[in-house]
Amino acid sequence: MRRSYKFLLRLTRNQVAALEACLEDTRQLYNAALEERREAWRKGVSVSFYTQDAQLKEIRKADPEQYGRWSFMCESAAIRRLDRAFKAFFRRVKSGEAPGYPRFKGRGWWDSVEWRNGDGAKWDSVPHPTVTRVRLMGIGHVRVHQHRAVKGIVKTVTVKREGSRWFVVLSCDDVPAEPLPATGAAVGIDLGIASFLTDSGGTHVPNPRHLAASAEHLASAQRALARKKRGGKRRKKAVARVAALHGKVRRGRLDHAHKTALALVRDNDLIVHEALQVANMTRRAKPRPAEDGSFEPNGAAAKTGLNKSINDAGWGIFLSVLCGKAESAGRTVIAVNPRHTSQRCAECGHVAAGNRVSQAAFRCLSCGHRAHADVNAAINILRAGLVLQANAA
């Protein structure tokens, strides 16, 4: 299977300056390639990735000081990135989605550069007890804070900037699976906001609400940023502070997702969850135009608060992490239709909107069964998953 490993880089000042220059040069190359495609489309000429990739040799010869000092592969990866953006654009056009035409990248929107391992970058595959290094053409040998072993064959090496930190991401093929011993247990999980997760056994995982916990500090930092003049050193410091706070929230959310998913994978052979369309659930409320030209109330304020809470919970990140860990451990994850899971009685199967008395209370109007609403929903989710598994067998 294919896996990625992410490690913190320990850079010197000269290496930071060199990496920033590499990012800037590849960004300009990306923008130039995009401009060429735009002009070619206006003239009715087709330009492909291979056409632009073949021009790199001439570009490097014409400007060796800017482009010749970097690896050919990292510059080719920037053009391939543009090609993927156009393929995604045409795919969305055909499927009727919002097209999202590729945009020019500003300085704050280009934070990674990629090499093929052994071509411009070389990962030191020999384990070291004290320090590990990765060699990057034009930058040198960079120290890596390797906190775990790298398995499989390293195919690509990507350096990524996140705020003031730099990371290396190794994409590896042929990573061996690490199956866990069978437990014979199966669980259904219901994701929520009051509790992050409730399983069919009645266990509630609290919602840490990382963004809400940092809301005051973020508001203060953003107000300070709004007062700074553009282009000044103080504004750069204010931007770095806001980015650091958002980075802390992101890391906390990801850490919680990993720990929660790992506990589920270790204890259960089968994990069933709802097939949630998080992007659809967090769309803004549609306006309601009135006959007189004004707009009727549409609950946009309440919907905005709900969307913020859903995004803060990080359901999509958690489900992605859960599927990855389950695949590596040899576990089965099944997604079921969420329709009526919170309105169906787990005892008699009666479905009615009135069964859900409140956020936490469930009382069946038919048989009188009482339970926690999330536990009742998790049991229904587990049963639906067992039916799908039996039908597939």
N, C-alpha and C positions, 0 to 999 in steps of 0.2 A: 504494500500500500504506500501511498504518498503522504508524507508528513513534513511539517515545517518546524524549525527550531529557531527561537529568537533569543539573542544574547545582547547584553549591554556592552558597548565599546568603551575602552579607556583611551581616549585620544589626546595627543599633544596639541598645543596651539597651532603649530604648523600643519598638522594633519587636519584639524578642523577647517583651517583656511583653504587647504587644498580640496577637501570634500565640498565645501561651499562653492568653490570655483567650478568643480566638476558638475555640481547640480545646476549652476547657472548656465554653463555651456550646453548641457543636454537639454535644458529648458528652452534655450534659444533655438536649438536644432529642431525641437518638437514644434515650436511656433512657426519656424520657417517652412517645415514640411507641411504644416496645416495651411499656411498661406499658399503654397504651391498647389495644393489640392483644390483650394477654393478658386484660384485663378484658372486652373485647368477645367474645372466644372463650368465656369462661365464661358469658356471657349469651346466647350463640348468635347474636351479631350479627357481620356481616362488615364489616371495615374494610380498605380498599384504600389504595394509595399516593395516589391522586387525592383521596380523602377527607381524608387527613391533610395533603396538600400544600395543599388549599384552606383549611385552618385556620391556615396560617402568617400570613396577613394579619391575622387577629384577634389572634394571639399577639404579633406585632410591635407592634400598636397598644396592646395591654394592657401590654406591658413594653418600651418603646422603648429604655431604658437598657441592657438586656441583649441583646435580640435586634434592635432597630432599628438599632444601629450597624454591623451586619454586612450583607453582601450577602444579598438574598433567595435568590440562587442557591446559595450555599454551605450555607445551612440546608436548602434543598430537596434538595441532594445528600446530606445526612445522612439524610434520610427515604428517599430512593431507595436508599441503601446498606442500610437496614433491609429495604426491599422485596426487594432482591436476596438478602438473607440468608434471608428466608422462602421465596422461590422455590427457592433451593438446598435448603432443608430439605424442602420437599414433593417435590422431585425425588429426593432421597435416600430418602425414605420409599417412594415408588413403586418405586424400583429395588431395594429391600431392603437398602440400605446403612445404616451407623450414622447415625441421623437428624441429630444435632447441632443441637438446638433453639437459636435465637438467644439469646445471653446479654446481660445488662447489661454495659456497658463501664465498667471502672474507670479511674482516672486514668492508669494505665500501659498501657492497652490502646486508646488513641485518640490517634493520632499524625499524622493527616493531615486536611486540609480541601481541598475541591475547588471550583473556580469554572469557569464557562464563559467562555472568552476573549471579552472585550468586555462582559461582564455581571458586574461586581464585581471583575474582574481584567483587566488589559490587558498583553499581552506587547509589548514594544517591538521591532517587526520590523525596524527600521532598523539595519543593522550599525554598530557603533561600534568604533573601533580601541583604545579604552582601557577603557570601562566600559559595561555594559548594565544596564538597570533593568526591573523588572516592577512595575506599579502594582497594589496590592491595597487594596480598599476597607476603611477602618478601620485600615489599617497604614501606608500611604503608599507611596512609591517605594523599592523595595528593590534594592540592588546585587546583580548576578548575576555569578558567575565563569563566564563563557561560554567554554569551551575548544574549542568547535567550532561550525560553522555549523548553523543550524536550517533544515531544508528542509520543504516542504509547507505546509499550512494548519494553524495552531495552533487546536485545537478546545477543549481543556480545559487549565486550569492548576491543578496540585495542589502544595501545599506540604506537605512531609513532614519530621517530626522523627526523627532517628536519633541517639540519645544526646544529646550536646551540640551536634550539627551540624544545620543546617537545609538542605533541598534543595528545588528547584523541579523538577517533572516536567511536561514539555510533551507532550501527546498530539496528534500531528499526522496529518492525512489527506492523501492525494494526494502522498505522498513518492515522488519518482521513483526507480526502480530504477537501480542502477549495475552493469550486467553486466560481467563480466570476460572477457577473451579466452579462447577455448576452448584447452584443453591436450591433450585427447584421452586423459587419464589417468583411471583409476578405482581406487578403493582400498576395502578392507574394514577396519574397525577393530574391535578387541576391547577392551572396557573391563575394567579389573581393579583390583586393590589393590596387588599387588607393583609393577606398572607401571601408571600411570594409563591408558595407551593403547598398544596395539601394532597396527601396521598390517600389511597383507598383503605389504608390501615388506620387512618385517623391522625396521622402525624402532620403537624403544621410547621412549615419553615417560615420564619418571620421575614418580612420584606425590609431590607436594610435602608432603602430610600437614600442612596448615596448623594444624589443631586439635591434633594431636599435638605439633607444634613449640611451641605456646603452652600446653601442658598444665600445666607447672610454674607459670607465672605466673598462669594461671587458677585453679589449685588454691589458690595463696596468696591471691589476691584474694577467692575465695569463702569461704575460712576466715575472713578478716578481716571479710567481710560478715556471716557467721553470728554473730560476737561483738558486733555493734553492736545497740543497742536501737532498736526501731521508733519512727519519728517524729523521730529526732534528725538533726542536721546531718551528723554523722560517717557515719551510715548512708547518707545521700544521696550523700556523696562515695564511699563504698564501692560503692554501686550503680552510680554513674557509671564507676568504674574497671572493674568487671566488664563493663559494657556496652561500654566502649571496647575492651577486649580481644576481645570477641566480634565487634565491628564490624571490627576489624583482620583477624580470621580470615575473615569474610565477604567483605571487599573483596579479600583475597588470593586466595581461592578463585574469585571472579568474574573477577578479572584473568587468572588462569591459564586459565580456561575460554575467555575471549575470545581470548587469544593462540593457544591451541592450535587453536581452531575456525577462526580466520583463516588459519593456516598450511595447514590442510586445504583450505579453500575456494579459496585462491589456487592450489594445485597440482593440483587434481583437478576434473574435470567431474562425476563420480559418486562419491558417498560412501555406503557401506552400513554399517549398524550393526545390532546386535541390538535387538529390541523389548523392552526391559527393563521389567519392572513393579517399579520401585524401591520403591514403597510396600509391595508384597507381600513383597519380599525382605527388608525391614527390620522386619517384624513380630516381636513377641516370641514366644519359644517357648511353645507351649501346655502347660499343666500336665498331668501324668499321674497321676491319682488311683489309689491302690492299694486293695485290698480291705479293708485294716484301717483305712482312713480317712486314712492318710498319703499322701505323694506320692513317686513314684519319680523318680530323676534324669532330667531332660529336656534337659540340655546348655544350660541357660539362660545360664550364665556365658559359655560360648564363643560362643553366638549373640549375646549382648549386645556382645561385643567385635567380632564381625563386622559387626553393624549399625552400630556406631560408626565403623568403618573405611569402610564403604560411604557413610555420610552425610558423612564427612570428605572423601571423594574428590569428591563433588558430581557424580555422573553425570547426575542429572536436570537440573541447571543447565546443564551442558555441552551436553547434547543440545538443550535449548531454545535456547541461544545459537547452536549449529551450524545448526539449522533456520532461524533468523532471518537469519543471515549468508548462508546458501545461497540463500534466497529473493531477497534483495537482489542477489546476484551472478549470478543466473541458473543456479545449480548445481542438481543433483538429489540429494536425500537419500532413501534407501530403508531402511525398517526391516524386518528379516526375523525369522522365527521362530527363537529361540535354541536350539531343541530339537536336541540331539546335535551342536552345532557344535564342542564341545570333545572329543567322543569319536569323531568321524568322521575317517578318514585322508584327507588331501588328495591322496594319490597313487592309492589303489585304491578309496576310498569305504567301506571296512570300518568298521562301527560296533561298538564294544565299550567297556564301562567300563574294562577293563584296559588299553586303549590309552594312557590318561592315567596315566603312571607316577608323576609327582609334579606339583607346582605348575608347574614349568618344563619338564619333560621329557615328550615324546610319542614312543612307539614302537609301531608298528602290529603287532599280533599275527598279522596275515595276511601282509603283504608285507615286514615288517621296516623300514618307512620310519621314520627318526628325524628329529625337528625340535623346535624350541622349541614348547611347547604353545600359547602365545598366538599365535605366527605361523601355526601350522597352523589354529587356529580362525579367524583373520582371513581366511585364504585361503578357507575354507569359507563364511564370511559373504559375501565378495565374490562367489563363484560363485552363491550363493543369490540375491543381489541382481540379478546379471546375468540369471538365469533369469526373475525377476519382471519385470524391465524388458523382456525379449524378449516375454514373454506379454502384457504390457500394450500393446506396440506392435502 
